[in-house]
Amino acid sequence: MNHSSSTFGVIVGTRGFFNPALAADGRRQLLRQLEALRHEYVILPETATPTGAVESLADAQRCARLFQQERDRIDGIVVCLPNFGDELGIVNALNLARLDVPVLVQACDDDNDRVDVNHRRDAFCGKISVCNNLHQYGIPFTDTTTHTCALGSAALARDLDSFARVCRVVKGLRRARVGAIGARPTAFQTMRASEKLLQLSGITVVTVDQSDIFAATGQIADDWPELQRRLDDGDGPRGAQRRAAVAADAGVAVAGHQLVLRVVAVHVVGALPDADLALDAALQVAGHLELGLDQPLTHGPAPRRPGPGS
């Protein structure tokens, strides 16, 4: 299992009727597991609340303030219910913090032979209450694979790993700028997408007509020495990984029997002021998308005009 470190805000819930020692023990078990999985965490000190967990409005306010202070570090929030938990304490903490990051809700199993007053958790029902409140407040959340699971278990480790991946995707796409080159083919309605919906998620779409791409690439000479040098270096498609850079501001053209990487200076978008910067943008993302360059690049006739710097 590949563990790439994330930082989670952690909320441990408890409810007055249930044994708070279950919450204290659950807190310790969860933090041990996060450390074993090489994740970092942000959590209130045990002494910050009467039980070391979040229950009252005052507890929620303290938790929210801490999360706001660490908002630049927190990739997602893990809610742990070692017992029934107080749904208001949890939802208030999330609502007041307003981090707008993914939330994972975990609840602990009950032991069938330990359901007396000191050991009964009833986290199964508590999770239903917490998730119902999250739904009412419009706070999206992620569930564990099973409704309840044991802290320290392999099942929870897999859920935490999956959740960390979700957090990385959300963090990577938020405030992303996506280049859309040309219109979709008419026959492929599966490719339709709403730019407005993407923008609501923080994703900006920058469009450019394909004819502008062709016009811009046509201004770059095939045998420009700098282009050839970049193609041959370690990051180029003729390098060790045989990869080609593809981005909103760079294009790959196939002409006859030639495989030619051409630089695009997309002035209509205003993103790149000149072809040199376009070349840098293209080759900096080399290695992200595979291009089958099985044959060496061959040179054609003389270029239409010298490339930049020639």
C-alpha positions in Angstrom: 0.0 0.0 0.0 1.4 3.3 -1.0 1.2 5.8 1.8 1.7 9.4 0.7 1.6 11.7 3.8 -1.5 13.8 4.3 -2.6 16.0 7.2 -6.0 15.4 8.7 -8.0 17.4 11.1 -9.3 15.0 13.7 -12.6 15.2 15.6 -13.3 12.6 18.3 -16.9 12.6 19.4 -18.4 11.6 22.7 -21.8 11.9 24.5 -22.4 12.4 28.1 -24.5 9.2 28.7 -21.7 7.0 27.4 -18.4 6.2 29.1 -15.9 9.0 28.1 -13.1 6.5 28.6 -14.1 4.9 25.4 -13.5 8.2 23.6 -10.1 8.7 25.3 -9.0 5.2 24.3 -10.4 5.7 20.8 -8.5 8.9 20.4 -5.2 7.2 21.3 -5.8 4.3 18.9 -6.7 6.5 16.0 -3.7 8.7 16.4 -1.4 5.7 16.7 -2.8 4.4 13.4 -2.4 7.7 11.6 1.2 7.8 12.7 1.8 4.3 11.6 0.4 5.2 8.2 2.7 8.2 8.1 -0.1 10.8 8.2 0.0 14.0 10.2 -2.9 15.3 12.2 -4.3 18.4 13.8 -6.4 17.8 17.0 -7.3 19.6 20.2 -5.0 18.8 23.1 -6.6 16.3 25.5 -6.8 19.0 28.2 -8.7 21.4 25.9 -12.1 19.9 26.7 -13.5 18.1 29.8 -13.3 14.7 28.1 -10.6 15.2 25.5 -13.2 14.9 22.8 -15.7 17.3 21.1 -19.2 17.4 22.6 -20.5 20.8 23.6 -20.8 24.0 21.6 -17.7 25.4 23.5 -15.7 22.3 22.5 -16.8 22.8 18.8 -15.8 26.4 18.9 -12.3 25.5 20.2 -11.9 22.9 17.6 -13.1 25.2 14.8 -10.6 27.9 15.9 -7.8 25.4 15.8 -8.8 24.1 12.3 -9.0 27.7 11.0 -5.5 28.4 12.3 -4.2 25.3 10.5 -6.4 25.5 7.5 -3.4 25.7 5.1 -2.1 22.3 6.4 -5.4 20.4 6.6 -6.2 18.2 3.6 -9.2 16.5 5.1 -11.1 15.8 8.3 -11.5 12.5 10.1 -14.5 12.2 12.4 -14.1 9.3 14.9 -17.0 8.0 17.0 -15.7 5.6 19.7 -19.2 5.9 21.3 -22.5 7.4 20.2 -21.0 10.9 20.0 -22.8 14.2 20.0 -23.9 15.1 16.5 -24.3 18.8 17.3 -20.7 19.1 18.7 -19.3 17.5 15.5 -21.5 19.4 13.0 -20.9 22.7 14.7 -17.1 22.2 14.7 -17.2 21.5 10.9 -19.7 24.3 10.2 -17.8 26.9 12.2 -14.4 25.9 10.7 -15.7 26.0 7.1 -12.6 24.4 5.7 -14.4 23.0 2.7 -12.3 19.8 2.6 -13.3 16.2 2.4 -14.7 14.6 5.6 -14.5 10.9 6.6 -16.8 9.6 9.2 -15.8 6.5 11.2 -17.7 4.6 13.9 -16.4 1.9 16.2 -17.8 -1.7 16.4 -19.6 -2.8 19.5 -18.4 -6.0 21.2 -21.4 -8.3 21.5 -20.4 -9.6 24.9 -19.6 -6.1 26.2 -22.8 -4.0 26.0 -23.0 -3.0 29.7 -23.1 0.7 30.7 -19.3 0.9 30.9 -18.5 -0.7 27.5 -21.5 -0.1 25.2 -20.6 2.2 22.4 -23.8 2.4 20.2 -21.6 4.2 17.6 -23.7 2.5 14.9 -26.7 4.7 15.7 -24.5 7.7 16.5 -23.0 7.6 13.0 -26.5 7.7 11.5 -27.3 10.8 13.6 -24.0 12.5 12.7 -24.3 11.8 8.9 -28.0 13.0 9.0 -26.9 16.3 10.4 -24.0 16.7 7.9 -26.6 16.1 5.2 -28.9 18.8 6.7 -26.0 21.3 6.8 -24.9 20.5 3.3 -21.5 19.2 4.3 -20.4 16.4 2.0 -18.8 13.4 3.7 -17.2 10.0 2.9 -18.3 6.8 4.5 -16.1 3.9 5.5 -16.4 0.7 3.6 -18.5 -0.8 6.4 -20.8 1.2 8.6 -18.6 0.5 11.6 -15.1 -0.8 11.8 -12.4 -1.3 14.5 -9.8 1.3 15.1 -6.3 -0.1 14.2 -7.9 -2.6 11.8 -6.6 -3.3 8.2 -10.1 -2.3 7.0 -9.8 1.2 8.4 -6.2 1.5 7.1 -7.5 0.9 3.6 -10.3 3.4 4.1 -7.8 6.0 5.4 -5.5 5.3 2.4 -8.4 5.8 0.0 -9.6 8.9 1.8 -6.1 10.4 1.6 -6.2 9.9 -2.2 -9.6 11.6 -2.3 -8.1 14.6 -0.4 -5.1 14.8 -2.8 -7.4 14.8 -5.8 -9.6 17.5 -4.3 -6.6 19.6 -3.4 -5.1 19.2 -6.8 -8.2 20.1 -8.8 -9.3 23.1 -6.6 -8.3 26.3 -8.4 -7.1 24.3 -11.4 -7.0 25.8 -14.8 -7.9 23.3 -17.6 -7.1 24.0 -21.2 -9.8 23.0 -23.7 -8.4 22.9 -27.2 -11.1 22.9 -29.9 -14.7 21.8 -29.9 -15.8 18.2 -29.1 -16.7 15.9 -32.0 -20.4 16.2 -32.7 -20.9 12.4 -32.5 -19.5 12.1 -29.0 -22.0 13.6 -26.6 -20.4 11.7 -23.7 -17.7 14.4 -23.9 -20.1 17.2 -23.0 -19.3 19.1 -19.8 -20.6 22.2 -18.0 -18.0 24.9 -17.4 -20.3 26.5 -14.9 -20.5 23.3 -12.8 -16.7 23.0 -13.0 -16.3 26.6 -11.9 -18.5 26.0 -8.8 -15.9 23.4 -7.8 -13.1 26.0 -8.4 -12.0 24.6 -11.8 -11.5 27.2 -14.5 -11.7 26.2 -18.2 -9.6 28.1 -20.6 -10.7 27.6 -24.3 -8.8 28.1 -27.5 -9.9 27.2 -31.1 -7.9 24.4 -32.7 -7.3 26.6 -35.8 -5.4 29.0 -33.5 -3.3 26.1 -32.2 -2.4 25.1 -35.8 -1.6 28.6 -36.8 0.7 29.1 -33.7 2.5 25.8 -34.1 3.1 26.6 -37.8 5.3 29.5 -36.8 7.9 27.2 -35.2 10.6 25.6 -37.3 10.9 21.8 -37.1 14.7 21.9 -36.9 15.0 24.8 -34.4 18.2 23.7 -32.5 16.7 24.6 -29.1 13.6 22.5 -29.8 15.8 19.5 -30.9 18.0 19.9 -27.8 14.9 19.8 -25.5 13.5 16.8 -27.3 16.8 14.9 -26.6 17.3 15.8 -22.9 16.2 13.6 -20.0 12.7 15.1 -19.9 12.0 15.0 -23.6 10.1 12.3 -25.5 13.4 10.9 -26.8 14.8 10.8 -23.3 14.8 7.9 -20.9 11.1 7.9 -20.4 10.2 8.5 -24.0 7.5 10.9 -23.1 6.0 14.0 -24.7 4.6 17.1 -22.9 1.0 17.9 -23.5 -0.6 21.0 -22.0 -3.2 23.7 -22.8 -0.4 25.8 -24.2 1.6 23.1 -26.1 0.7 20.7 -29.0 2.0 17.6 -30.6 1.8 17.5 -34.5 2.2 14.4 -36.7 3.1 15.4 -40.3 3.7 12.7 -42.9 6.3 10.3 -41.5 7.6 12.8 -39.1 6.8 13.0 -35.4 7.4 16.6 -34.5 6.8 18.4 -31.2 5.8 21.9 -32.0 5.6 24.8 -29.6 2.5 26.8 -29.2 2.4 30.5 -28.3 -1.3 30.9 -27.5 -1.6 34.7 -27.6 -5.4 34.5 -27.8 -5.5 33.0 -24.3 -2.9 35.5 -23.0 -1.3 32.8 -20.9 2.1 32.8 -22.6 3.7 35.9 -24.1 6.2 34.2 -26.4 7.2 30.9 -27.9 10.1 30.4 -25.5 7.8 30.4 -22.5 5.4 28.0 -24.4 8.3 25.6 -25.0 9.2 25.7 -21.3 5.6 25.0 -20.4 5.4 22.1 -22.8 8.6 20.4 -21.6 8.1 21.0 -17.9 5.2 18.7 -17.9 7.0 16.0 -19.9 6.6 12.6 -18.4 2.9 13.0 -17.6 1.4 11.6 -20.7 2.9 8.8 -22.8 3.4 9.1 -26.6 4.6 6.1 -28.5 7.7 7.4 -30.2 9.0 4.1 -31.5 10.8 5.6 -34.4 13.6 8.2 -34.3 12.6 11.7 -35.2 13.5 12.4 -38.8 14.1 15.8 -40.3 12.1 17.0 -43.3 12.8 19.9 -45.7 13.9 23.3 -44.6 11.6 25.1 -42.1 9.1 27.7 -43.2 10.9 30.3 -41.2 13.6 30.3 -38.4 12.5 29.5 -34.9 13.0 31.8 -32.0 16.6 32.4 -31.2 17.8 31.0 -34.5 
